[in-house]
């Protein structure tokens, strides 16, 4: 779990809990499995070029690449409908809330955040169950805490973070949470600028290949290659699949097929 630090934010909660992380990665529920049968498709020029770009990044980090030339592709631009900017904003606010709950933020502050940011209407069914639980399990708290990595991806997608760094370490949660609290909901929504479909699909393709490498290593009882943090990779894959409407799945049901 992440260690809390307290600092003041004017005009919002009297205290905001920023976070540093430790290395309790093994406590994360590992849902990253090979779930989709091998496809044999005729890739478009766009898909081939996107794959080649991703594989160059993989090779530069000593991450193995998938060999079958007729499988493991994200959809083309014309077939993908990216989530709307408002959907992404709402999801980011929900993730910030459950992350702070996982830290043990006092209920009065969570209630104030709910009031200020309209959180309740933004939560998924699984998140609602967690939010109203007075005694959540340790696994629920750990899983909720890891959603900070999903928040980080959404902040990138909304233009608040310049680049998604190589996923070999956890994000700086204090910086991410501060963005939301300083802008408040109206400012956060108005200042957001959703990235292009191409940018999001490029990242979706890359994370698909990085997660494939992590899953492949796991089934061989090997460590994740290239220094990858498999849990960070999983969270990014989940979030990017949601962003590209992978199989039209809702947030709680998103799969990370490799």
C-alpha positions, 0 to 999 in steps of 0.5 A: 500500500502507499504511504500517506503524506498530508498537505493543505489545499485551499478551497477544497478539503482541509487535508489532501492525502498524497501518496508514495508507494512501497513494493507490495506488488505481489498483493495485487490480484493477478487477473492478467491471463491468456483468455482469447484464442489465437486469431489469424487476420489480415492486418491492415497497413495501419495495424502493421505499422503500429505493431512495428512501432510498438515492437521497436520499443519492446526490443529497445527494452529487451522485451520479447515480441510476439512472433505470429504475424497474423495475430495480436493486433488492436482494431483500426482507427475506423473500427474504434470509438474512443470513450468521450471526454466526459466519460473519461473525466468521470472515470478519473474522478471515480478512481481518485475517490476509491484510491483515497478510500483505500488509503484510509482517508476519513469518511468525513473527507470522502463524504465531502469529496462525494459532495464536491465532485458528484462521485456517487453517480460516477462509480461502477457497481464494484466501486459502489460496493467498495465505497459503502463497505464499512469493513472492506477486505484487505484485497479490496483495498489493495485492488482499489489502491492499484487503480491509481495506476489507471487514474494515471493513464486517464490523466495522460489521456486527458492531456494532464500528463505529457507522456506515459513513461515505460511501465517499470515503476509505479506513478507518483500518486501525490502529483496525480491527485493534486491535479484533480483537487486543485482544479476542482470538478469544473476546472478539471473538466473544462481544462481537459483535452482528450488525446487523439484516437491515434495516440490512444491506439498507439498506447493500446497496441504497445501495452498489449505487447508488453502485457503479452510478454509479462503473461508469457513470462509468468506461465514460464515461472519467469520474472517480467522481462525488461524490468517491467512491473507486471501490475502496472502493465496490467492496470494500464492494459485494463484502462487502455482497453476501456478507453478504446471500448474493447469489446464494448465492455464496461469498466468492471468487466474489461478483459486484458486478453493477450 
